[in-house]
Amino acid sequence: MSVIPTQDIAGQCLHAFTQLVPVSRAAFYCVDRQLQAHDFSLHGMSGDMHRDYLDNYRQFDPLQPRHCASRRAGRGAVGPGDGPPAAA
């Protein structure tokens, strides 16, 4: 049995998504056991734009994997208002 490289799978998933949903920009990524996104595949955005997101905005993204897991434990989907947990 052969193993398909992660980047090939990511590229195919991103291509399928952008064929179904008319978006100008998108990113696909893997999530590790610490709920950190990695191995990004980008659609319609420059590396500089993505780096700016990672450096300045990712911490506020309600769809960041660890935010989803902590807010929606036991529930499958992310809905409106499911942002990062409020600071204490």
Wavefront OBJ file of the C-alpha trace (Angstrom):
o trace
v 0.000 0.000 0.000
v 1.402 3.404 -0.947
v 1.152 6.526 1.173
v -0.110 9.716 -0.469
v 1.978 12.768 0.523
v 0.156 15.234 2.773
v 0.714 18.137 0.380
v -0.932 16.187 -2.459
v -3.999 15.513 -0.328
v -4.092 19.125 0.838
v -3.868 20.413 -2.727
v -6.655 18.121 -3.901
v -8.919 19.097 -0.975
v -8.265 22.790 -1.523
v -8.959 22.442 -5.244
v -12.224 20.575 -4.586
v -13.351 23.164 -2.036
v -12.638 26.111 -4.328
v -14.566 24.395 -7.131
v -17.645 24.094 -4.888
v -17.398 27.391 -3.026
v -16.576 30.556 -4.994
v -13.856 32.066 -2.811
v -11.032 34.373 -3.783
v -8.700 33.152 -1.033
v -8.476 29.995 1.048
v -6.027 27.920 3.044
v -5.915 24.220 3.843
v -3.746 22.848 6.625
v -3.048 19.851 8.814
v -3.548 19.936 12.576
v -1.122 18.245 14.971
v -1.852 16.676 18.357
v -1.249 20.033 20.077
v -3.978 21.538 17.847
v -1.476 23.645 15.925
v -2.051 24.199 12.206
v 0.874 23.353 9.901
v 1.695 22.435 6.287
v -0.428 25.190 4.763
v -1.606 25.053 1.153
v -2.753 28.438 -0.124
v -5.228 29.485 -2.807
v -5.240 33.043 -4.124
v -3.012 34.587 -1.485
v 0.640 35.495 -1.386
v 3.099 34.079 1.076
v 3.465 37.596 2.527
v -0.267 37.859 3.166
v -0.287 34.470 4.858
v 2.742 35.361 6.998
v 0.964 38.581 8.054
v -2.062 36.505 9.125
v 0.125 34.066 11.077
v 2.103 36.835 12.774
v -0.727 39.261 13.588
v -4.210 37.776 13.304
v -4.159 34.017 13.859
v -4.471 34.430 17.629
v -7.876 36.106 17.118
v -9.223 33.651 14.522
v -12.318 31.873 15.913
v -11.691 28.978 13.514
v -8.189 28.318 14.824
v -8.166 24.592 15.738
v -7.458 25.008 19.458
v -10.220 27.628 19.782
v -12.699 25.318 18.101
v -11.723 22.408 20.325
v -11.874 24.352 23.575
v -15.169 26.097 22.820
v -16.998 23.268 21.096
v -15.832 20.200 23.004
v -18.218 17.422 22.123
v -20.044 19.414 19.436
v -19.213 18.928 15.781
v -19.571 22.319 14.117
v -18.423 25.861 14.708
v -21.122 28.496 14.709
v -21.486 32.264 14.870
v -20.087 33.744 18.052
v -17.642 30.885 18.606
v -14.577 33.071 18.962
v -11.572 32.518 21.158
v -12.255 32.197 24.881
v -12.495 35.544 26.671
v -9.393 36.655 28.527
v -9.664 36.416 32.308
l 1 2 3 4 5 6 7 8 9 10 11 12 13 14 15 16 17 18 19 20 21 22 23 24 25 26 27 28 29 30 31 32 33 34 35 36 37 38 39 40 41 42 43 44 45 46 47 48 49 50 51 52 53 54 55 56 57 58 59 60 61 62 63 64 65 66 67 68 69 70 71 72 73 74 75 76 77 78 79 80 81 82 83 84 85 86 87 88
